[in-house]
Amino acid sequence: MNKQEIIAQGESVLLHTYNRFPMVLDHGDGMYLYETDGTKYLDFAAGIAVFAFGYNNKEYNDALKAQVDKLVHTSNLYYNEPSVHAAELFCKASGMERVFFTNSGAEAIEGALKLARKYYFNKHGVSDSNVIAMDHSFHGRTMGAVSVTGKQAYREPFEPLIGGVRFADFNNYDDVVSKVDAKTCAIIMETVQGEGGIYPADREFLQKIRKFCTANDIVLILDEIQCGMGRTGTMFAYQQYGIEPDILTSAKALGCGVPVGCFACKEAFAAMVPGDHGSTYGGNPLVCKAVETVFGLFEKTKLTDHVKEISGYLWDELEKVTADYEIVTAHRGLGLMQGLEFSVAAGPIVKETIANGCILISAGTNIIRFVPPLIVEKKHVDEMIGCLRKAIEKLLVNS
Ligand SMILES: Cc1ncc(COP(=O)(O)O)c(C=O)c1O
């Protein structure tokens, strides 16, 4: 099938939950993606903050190929070495003590919510606890994850969702605390809000929330599905805040392309027993070999040091763009998770930047987010900035 035929066929068989760009991606290499017809793109989206090491990393590919030939799946009724090793590496990197591997980020959120509720249930012997979540948050598309997602449009058509969720202003300590009562089992938030517009937690806010949760025995759940795994310059973003969560969720770059996520916790919060939770595929040998390899690559390449350095360059270049165009109204972020806010819709700018050969993605209606593979170099930043400036200038000429 040629490109147009694949697109037409896709439109007829795939459920229409995405407005897809008319691109048929075929293969990738490093920072670049290629369509079936050979069109080349610099990729500043990384499969939505997934491909930390870029495309076609030989060590990663070889490890997965070897595991395919050995054992792809067993079940969680038995042990397998990659899952034990991957869990050990995750604990070492995060400070957590117990891990449950899932098949996606949303499932990691489901597990984290269940774990917090079970912790409350064990403590109080009753199950009607509530959860405080943040406005403008995004935690995924399953029923539990949608229930704690702070965007009404994502929730409304699917109600009734799980009960007992209250929303508070992100970065507003008093508002969060005002929503808490004796039945609150958990406070959940992203350390850096992604989909909601690239808003990092304020240092003082997160530290005060941590203290409040400890003092009141409320579980603090940090969702680092997007901002974790090295993206902000440390393995996990909270490591820059001098705090730790009680429960942590991860996915995306955890497996760098294979479907794996996890929820992890401190021993004191490991409130589940056999029968409370499970997954057929979760943590199978193939995906855990990917997790193992990803941690090994982080160690070997010292990639977080590179992120710290290169993210400063990206910051400086985006500051220049902010200064040069009035339609850019704000620039914020942490590490290689940055965003530009526009006074106009971001969609047409993203579309034009793609036409110029660089893939960007939006976050909300008027924000462009920059979440490239972590191996990005200065020359790639320069190339992206060129494509972006050209797109903005075309928009200004035509408006
Ligand atoms: C912060 C955050 N949490 C949860 C999710 C859901 O992850 P998944 O799409 O793997 O279910 C996402 C996905 O974008 C996310 O950014």
The ligand as a Tripos MOL2 file, in Angstrom:
@<TRIPOS>MOLECULE
LIG
   16    16     1     0     0
SMALL
NO_CHARGES

@<TRIPOS>ATOM
      1 C1          1.6670   12.4670   33.5420 C.3       1 LIG1
      2 C2          1.0140   11.3290   32.8160 C.ar      1 LIG1
      3 N1          0.3880   10.3820   33.5110 N.ar      1 LIG1
      4 C3         -0.2170    9.3410   32.9100 C.ar      1 LIG1
      5 C4         -0.2020    9.2100   31.5360 C.ar      1 LIG1
      6 C5         -0.8700    8.0320   30.8820 C.3       1 LIG1
      7 O1          0.0890    7.1820   30.3420 O.3       1 LIG1
      8 P1         -0.3120    6.1280   29.1820 P.3       1 LIG1
      9 O2         -0.6340    6.9200   27.9730 O.co2     1 LIG1
     10 O3          0.9180    5.2610   29.0260 O.co2     1 LIG1
     11 O4         -1.4800    5.3550   29.6970 O.co2     1 LIG1
     12 C6          0.4360   10.1890   30.7630 C.ar      1 LIG1
     13 C7          0.4280   10.0980   29.2860 C.2       1 LIG1
     14 O5          0.6470   11.0450   28.5740 O.2       1 LIG1
     15 C8          1.0580   11.2780   31.4170 C.ar      1 LIG1
     16 O6          1.6720   12.2370   30.7270 O.3       1 LIG1
@<TRIPOS>BOND
     1     1     2 1
     2     2     3 ar
     3     2    15 ar
     4     3     4 ar
     5     4     5 ar
     6     5     6 1
     7     5    12 ar
     8     6     7 1
     9     7     8 1
    10     8     9 2
    11     8    10 1
    12     8    11 1
    13    12    13 1
    14    12    15 ar
    15    13    14 2
    16    15    16 1
@<TRIPOS>SUBSTRUCTURE
     1 LIG1         1 GROUP 0 **** ****
